[in-house]
Amino acid sequence: MSVYQSKSGTWFYKFIISGKQYHKSVPEATSMRDAEKAETILKAQILQGKYDLAEGKGEMFFDKLVAVFVKYGEINRIGWHNDKYTVEEIKNFFSGKKLKDITPFMIEKYRLYRRNKGIANATINRNVSIISKMFNIAIDNGWTNDNPCTAKKVKPLRVENKVERFLFPEEEEALINSCIKEDTYLRPIIITLLHTAMRKGECLSLKWSENIDFKQKSITLYKTKSGKMRRIPMSNTVYNELIKLYNNRKSDYVFTNPITNNRYENIKKGFKRVCERAGIKNLTPHCLRHSAATKMVFAGIDLAVVQEILGHADIATTMRYSHPVPERKVQAIQALDNLSNNYLSAVK
């Protein structure tokens, strides 16, 4: 045992494990035996990982952390179906590295690697936020002390604000009519998105047993971005589309991939083909949610109602979706013209 007593009578322990020295007083000890007991207890705690053990902190391989994060994501992360592909790509880049070896400089190399592949800054920022979440989990579990992705160490890439895209009525019709050939499965998905303002992930995750109520003509979402349940009424159009799918259902998922008999994981390629057939540019599935919100506001629906349907926690977010369409701008200016003429007539 490596304990000793100072001239003042205080007992100390002093030992080394894996190159790290532990040297501290034991003020409660009144004898060598007390100090030795304290030393024994401390060593046991170190070996159990309760203290900063040199051979433990940061020594975990990143691949192992990814495995932990995958289990966490499957249970806790909304939109995990999209995240899991990103996580696999992140794993491939950092594979074989220990946590202590992943520095802010290496995160910068990862961002450069993604930019060279043509990935947008906003997407890269989301990728880094996933890595950051992984390291926060590692810190919480005592596997490392440091997160190399914090804003102070890695400043988020600048993201240009893009003008939100929405569809005009003739574009909606062209889009739906272009769901032909191998992309006919997209027709009910696109119609549902346009008539419910759901997020793509929410729509593709719908299950007959959990979310669809034909008697009440409603769709209830339990796994949402805000974490709050919300109920969306079915329009007659959506009801008719879904009842046809229900009568020919192959699984519990509303939108079932006939090859896997599971939900569709990604509709990006098919959606791109449909847009090309329709002659529509710069459109993503998320734009359909924006179009639905824009139409509701155009129809004079109260913003608080639109907010509830969209599932926004903050009304300011809803207002971002509810920009005025060109026809309303013309109407507003014409109203000024009419009011001015009336005002001048009244003055005369």
C-alpha positions as CSV (number, residue, x, y, z in Angstrom):
1,M,0.0,0.0,0.0
2,S,1.3,3.5,-0.8
3,V,-0.1,5.5,2.1
4,Y,1.9,7.9,4.3
5,Q,1.4,10.4,7.1
6,S,2.5,14.0,6.8
7,K,4.1,16.0,9.6
8,S,0.8,17.6,10.4
9,G,-0.7,14.1,11.0
10,T,-2.8,13.9,7.9
11,W,-2.8,10.7,6.0
12,F,-2.4,10.5,2.2
13,Y,-2.6,7.9,-0.6
14,K,-0.3,8.0,-3.6
15,F,-0.4,5.5,-6.4
16,I,-0.3,5.2,-10.2
17,I,-2.7,3.2,-12.5
18,S,-2.0,3.1,-16.3
19,G,0.4,6.0,-16.1
20,K,-2.0,8.3,-14.2
21,Q,-1.1,9.3,-10.7
22,Y,-3.6,9.6,-7.9
23,H,-2.4,11.6,-4.9
24,K,-4.9,12.9,-2.3
25,S,-5.3,13.4,1.4
26,V,-7.7,11.3,3.5
27,P,-8.7,13.7,6.3
28,E,-11.1,11.2,7.8
29,A,-8.3,8.6,8.4
30,T,-7.0,8.4,12.0
31,S,-4.6,5.5,11.3
32,M,-2.6,3.8,8.5
33,R,-5.3,1.2,8.4
34,D,-8.0,3.8,7.7
35,A,-5.9,5.3,4.9
36,E,-5.3,1.9,3.3
37,K,-9.0,1.2,3.4
38,A,-9.7,4.5,1.6
39,E,-7.0,3.7,-1.0
40,T,-8.5,0.2,-1.6
41,I,-12.0,1.7,-2.1
42,L,-10.7,4.3,-4.5
43,K,-8.8,1.8,-6.6
44,A,-12.0,-0.4,-6.9
45,Q,-14.0,2.7,-8.0
46,I,-11.4,3.5,-10.6
47,L,-11.5,0.0,-12.0
48,Q,-15.3,0.3,-12.2
49,G,-14.9,3.4,-14.4
50,K,-16.3,5.9,-11.8
51,Y,-13.2,8.0,-12.0
52,D,-11.2,9.5,-14.8
53,L,-9.2,6.4,-15.7
54,A,-6.4,7.1,-18.2
55,E,-7.0,3.9,-20.0
56,G,-10.8,4.5,-20.3
57,K,-11.4,8.2,-21.1
58,G,-11.4,8.7,-24.9
59,E,-10.2,5.2,-25.6
60,M,-13.5,3.9,-26.9
61,F,-13.6,3.4,-30.7
62,F,-16.0,5.6,-32.6
63,D,-17.6,2.5,-34.2
64,K,-18.7,1.4,-30.7
65,L,-20.2,4.8,-30.0
66,V,-22.1,4.6,-33.2
67,A,-23.6,1.2,-32.2
68,V,-24.8,2.8,-29.0
69,F,-26.3,5.8,-30.8
70,V,-28.1,3.5,-33.3
71,K,-30.0,1.9,-30.4
72,Y,-30.7,5.3,-28.9
73,G,-31.9,6.7,-32.2
74,E,-34.3,3.8,-33.0
75,I,-36.1,4.6,-29.8
76,N,-35.8,8.3,-29.2
77,R,-35.2,10.2,-32.5
78,I,-38.1,11.3,-34.6
79,G,-37.2,10.8,-38.3
80,W,-34.7,8.0,-37.5
81,H,-35.4,6.4,-40.9
82,N,-33.6,9.4,-42.5
83,D,-30.9,9.7,-39.8
84,K,-29.7,6.1,-40.0
85,Y,-28.3,6.6,-43.5
86,T,-26.4,9.7,-42.3
87,V,-25.1,7.8,-39.3
88,E,-23.8,5.1,-41.5
89,E,-22.0,7.6,-43.7
90,I,-20.5,9.3,-40.5
91,K,-19.4,5.9,-39.2
92,N,-17.5,5.1,-42.5
93,F,-15.6,8.4,-42.3
94,F,-14.5,8.1,-38.7
95,S,-14.2,4.3,-38.5
96,G,-11.2,3.0,-36.7
97,K,-10.7,6.3,-34.8
98,K,-10.8,6.6,-31.0
99,L,-12.9,9.3,-29.4
100,K,-9.8,11.1,-28.1
101,D,-8.5,11.2,-31.7
102,I,-11.5,13.0,-33.1
103,T,-10.7,16.7,-32.8
104,P,-12.3,19.9,-34.1
105,F,-9.7,19.8,-37.0
106,M,-11.0,16.3,-38.0
107,I,-14.6,17.6,-37.9
108,E,-13.5,20.3,-40.3
109,K,-12.0,17.6,-42.6
110,Y,-15.3,15.8,-42.5
111,R,-17.2,19.0,-43.4
112,L,-14.8,19.6,-46.3
113,Y,-15.3,16.0,-47.4
114,R,-19.1,16.5,-47.5
115,R,-18.9,19.8,-49.3
116,N,-16.6,18.3,-52.0
117,K,-19.4,15.8,-52.6
118,G,-21.8,18.6,-53.3
119,I,-23.7,18.4,-50.0
120,A,-25.5,21.7,-49.0
121,N,-24.3,23.6,-45.9
122,A,-27.6,23.1,-44.1
123,T,-27.3,19.4,-44.5
124,I,-23.7,19.4,-43.3
125,N,-24.7,21.3,-40.2
126,R,-27.3,18.7,-39.4
127,N,-24.7,16.0,-39.9
128,V,-22.4,17.6,-37.4
129,S,-25.2,18.1,-34.9
130,I,-25.7,14.3,-35.0
131,I,-22.0,13.8,-34.3
132,S,-22.3,16.3,-31.5
133,K,-25.2,14.3,-30.0
134,M,-23.1,11.1,-30.1
135,F,-20.3,12.8,-28.2
136,N,-22.8,14.2,-25.6
137,I,-24.0,10.6,-25.0
138,A,-20.3,9.6,-24.6
139,I,-19.7,12.4,-22.1
140,D,-22.9,11.5,-20.1
141,N,-21.6,7.9,-19.9
142,G,-18.1,8.9,-18.9
143,W,-16.5,7.5,-22.0
144,T,-14.9,10.9,-22.9
145,N,-14.6,14.4,-21.5
146,D,-14.8,16.5,-24.7
147,N,-17.2,17.2,-27.5
148,P,-15.2,18.4,-30.6
149,C,-18.4,19.7,-32.3
150,T,-19.5,22.6,-29.9
151,A,-20.2,25.9,-31.6
152,K,-17.2,27.5,-30.0
153,K,-14.9,24.9,-31.6
154,V,-16.7,24.3,-34.9
155,K,-18.8,27.3,-36.1
156,P,-21.9,26.2,-38.1
157,L,-21.6,26.8,-41.8
158,R,-23.4,29.8,-43.2
159,V,-26.8,28.9,-44.7
160,E,-28.5,31.1,-47.3
161,N,-32.2,31.7,-46.7
162,K,-34.1,30.2,-49.6
163,V,-37.4,31.4,-50.8
164,E,-40.0,28.9,-49.9
165,R,-41.5,27.1,-52.9
166,F,-45.3,26.5,-53.2
167,L,-47.4,25.0,-56.0
168,F,-50.0,26.8,-58.1
169,P,-53.2,24.9,-58.8
170,E,-52.1,24.0,-62.4
171,E,-48.8,22.7,-61.0
172,E,-50.6,20.5,-58.5
173,E,-52.7,18.9,-61.2
174,A,-49.7,18.4,-63.4
175,L,-47.7,16.8,-60.6
176,I,-50.5,14.3,-59.7
177,N,-51.1,13.4,-63.3
178,S,-47.4,12.7,-63.8
179,C,-47.5,9.8,-61.2
180,I,-47.4,7.2,-63.9
181,K,-45.4,4.1,-64.9
182,E,-43.1,3.0,-62.0
183,D,-44.2,6.0,-59.9
184,T,-47.9,5.4,-59.6
185,Y,-47.3,4.7,-55.9
186,L,-46.5,8.4,-55.4
187,R,-50.0,9.6,-56.3
188,P,-51.7,8.9,-52.9
189,I,-48.6,10.0,-51.0
190,I,-48.5,13.4,-52.9
191,I,-52.3,13.9,-52.5
192,T,-52.1,13.1,-48.8
193,L,-49.2,15.6,-48.3
194,L,-51.0,18.3,-50.2
195,H,-54.3,17.8,-48.3
196,T,-52.9,17.3,-44.7
197,A,-49.7,19.5,-44.6
198,M,-47.9,16.6,-42.9
199,R,-44.2,16.2,-43.0
200,K,-42.9,13.6,-45.4
201,G,-41.6,11.4,-42.5
202,E,-44.9,11.6,-40.7
203,C,-46.8,10.6,-43.9
204,L,-44.5,7.7,-44.8
205,S,-44.7,6.3,-41.2
206,L,-48.5,6.2,-41.1
207,K,-50.0,2.9,-39.9
208,W,-53.6,1.7,-40.3
209,S,-53.8,0.4,-36.8
210,E,-52.3,3.5,-35.1
211,N,-53.1,6.5,-37.1
212,I,-56.1,6.1,-39.4
213,D,-59.7,6.5,-38.2
214,F,-62.1,6.2,-41.1
215,K,-65.2,6.6,-38.8
216,Q,-64.0,9.9,-37.5
217,K,-62.4,10.8,-40.8
218,S,-59.1,11.8,-39.1
219,I,-55.4,11.1,-39.0
220,T,-53.8,11.1,-35.6
221,L,-50.0,11.6,-35.3
222,Y,-48.3,10.4,-32.1
223,K,-44.6,10.6,-33.1
224,T,-44.1,14.2,-34.1
225,K,-41.2,16.6,-34.3
226,S,-42.6,18.6,-31.4
227,G,-43.3,15.5,-29.4
228,K,-47.0,16.4,-29.1
229,M,-49.8,14.3,-30.5
230,R,-51.9,16.1,-33.2
231,R,-55.1,15.1,-35.1
232,I,-55.7,16.1,-38.7
233,P,-59.2,15.8,-40.3
234,M,-59.3,13.9,-43.6
235,S,-60.7,15.8,-46.6
236,N,-63.0,13.8,-48.9
237,T,-60.1,13.6,-51.4
238,V,-57.7,12.0,-48.8
239,Y,-60.5,9.8,-47.5
240,N,-61.2,8.4,-51.0
241,E,-57.5,7.8,-51.7
242,L,-56.8,6.0,-48.4
243,I,-59.9,3.8,-48.5
244,K,-58.7,2.4,-51.8
245,L,-55.3,1.7,-50.3
246,Y,-57.0,0.1,-47.3
247,N,-59.0,-2.3,-49.4
248,N,-55.9,-3.5,-51.1
249,R,-53.5,-3.3,-48.1
250,K,-50.5,-5.6,-47.9
251,S,-49.2,-4.5,-44.5
252,D,-50.0,-2.3,-41.5
253,Y,-48.2,0.6,-43.2
254,V,-50.5,2.9,-45.2
255,F,-47.9,3.4,-47.9
256,T,-46.4,0.0,-48.4
257,N,-43.4,-0.8,-50.6
258,P,-44.6,-3.9,-52.6
259,I,-41.0,-5.2,-52.8
260,T,-40.3,-5.1,-49.0
261,N,-43.8,-5.1,-47.7
262,N,-42.6,-2.4,-45.4
263,R,-42.8,1.4,-45.4
264,Y,-41.1,3.4,-48.1
265,E,-37.8,4.7,-46.8
266,N,-37.1,7.2,-49.5
267,I,-39.1,8.7,-52.3
268,K,-36.5,11.1,-53.6
269,K,-35.7,9.5,-56.9
270,G,-39.4,8.8,-57.8
271,F,-40.4,12.3,-56.8
272,K,-37.7,13.8,-59.0
273,R,-38.9,11.8,-62.0
274,V,-42.5,12.9,-61.4
275,C,-41.4,16.6,-61.3
276,E,-39.5,16.2,-64.5
277,R,-42.5,14.7,-66.3
278,A,-44.6,17.6,-65.0
279,G,-42.0,20.2,-66.0
280,I,-41.8,21.5,-62.4
281,K,-38.4,22.7,-61.1
282,N,-37.0,23.3,-57.6
283,L,-39.6,21.2,-55.8
284,T,-39.1,18.9,-52.9
285,P,-41.7,16.8,-50.9
286,H,-41.5,19.4,-48.1
287,C,-42.8,22.1,-50.6
288,L,-46.1,20.2,-50.6
289,R,-46.4,21.0,-46.9
290,H,-45.7,24.6,-47.6
291,S,-48.2,24.7,-50.4
292,A,-50.9,23.3,-48.1
293,A,-50.2,25.9,-45.4
294,T,-50.2,28.7,-48.1
295,K,-53.6,27.6,-49.4
296,M,-55.1,27.5,-45.9
297,V,-53.9,31.0,-45.2
298,F,-55.1,32.2,-48.7
299,A,-58.5,30.8,-47.8
300,G,-58.6,33.0,-44.7
301,I,-58.1,30.2,-42.1
302,D,-57.0,31.6,-38.8
303,L,-53.2,31.2,-38.2
304,A,-53.8,29.6,-34.9
305,V,-55.7,26.8,-36.7
306,V,-53.0,26.5,-39.3
307,Q,-50.4,26.3,-36.5
308,E,-52.3,23.4,-34.9
309,I,-52.6,21.5,-38.1
310,L,-48.9,22.0,-38.9
311,G,-47.8,21.1,-35.4
312,H,-45.7,24.2,-34.8
313,A,-44.8,25.1,-31.2
314,D,-44.3,28.7,-32.2
315,I,-46.8,30.8,-34.2
316,A,-43.8,32.6,-35.8
317,T,-42.8,29.4,-37.5
318,T,-46.3,29.2,-39.0
319,M,-46.1,32.7,-40.3
320,R,-42.9,31.8,-42.2
321,Y,-45.0,29.3,-44.2
322,S,-47.9,31.7,-44.7
323,H,-46.4,34.3,-47.0
324,P,-48.8,36.1,-49.3
325,V,-49.2,34.7,-52.8
326,P,-48.9,37.0,-55.8
327,E,-52.7,37.3,-56.4
328,R,-53.2,38.5,-52.8
329,K,-50.4,41.2,-53.3
330,V,-52.2,42.4,-56.4
331,Q,-55.5,42.5,-54.5
332,A,-53.8,44.5,-51.7
333,I,-52.4,47.1,-54.0
334,Q,-55.8,47.3,-55.9
335,A,-57.5,47.8,-52.5
336,L,-55.2,50.8,-51.9
337,D,-56.1,52.2,-55.3
338,N,-59.8,51.8,-54.6
339,L,-59.6,53.3,-51.2
340,S,-57.6,56.3,-52.5
341,N,-60.2,57.0,-55.2
342,N,-63.0,56.8,-52.6
343,Y,-61.0,59.0,-50.3
344,L,-60.4,61.7,-53.0
345,S,-64.1,61.6,-54.0
346,A,-65.2,62.1,-50.4
347,V,-62.8,65.1,-50.0
348,K,-64.1,66.8,-53.2
